[in-house]
Amino acid sequence: MAKILTLHGVNLNMFGKRDPKQYGTATLAQIDAQLSALGKELGVEVECYQTNIEGEMCARIHQAFADKVDAVIINAGAWTHYSIAIRDALAILTVPIVEVHMSNVHAREPFRHHSVFAEVVKGQICGFGVDSYLLGLRAAASAIQ
């Protein structure tokens, strides 16, 4: 069974509490449960990981390489816009990477319009709330096949 790793970045453990206008009211645990359920439907195993520590995110990406995961979904939160360290860790991967965001980052502050990951990801999905993650999982599963 194919394995897809979903990475949640800085502050995303606060989903459901933080800025519901931008991010909705779903908690991270609820998002992970929806990903797991959809993964079963799609015939893929989904593992979810969240950290607020940049070095831990890099280490988890390195582990994904060692574990030979089949695809990665990442919502790195604010790190998306400036973390060269995470970008370089993602560039090590040889599998499809799908970048997702709950909010439409292009309709927000100008600093959110740029992703340092854009060059190393297969594609980006943003603006659909929890569905951004679910669409990202569908895209990752499709890219594996």
ABEGO torsion letter per residue (X at the ends): XBBBBBBBBBGAAABGABGAAAAEABBAAAAAAAAAAAAAAAGBBBBBBBBABAAAAAAAAAAAAAAGBABBBBBAEAAAAABAAAAAAAAABABBBBBBBABBAAABBAAAABBAAAAABABBBBGAEAAAAAAAAAAAAAAAX
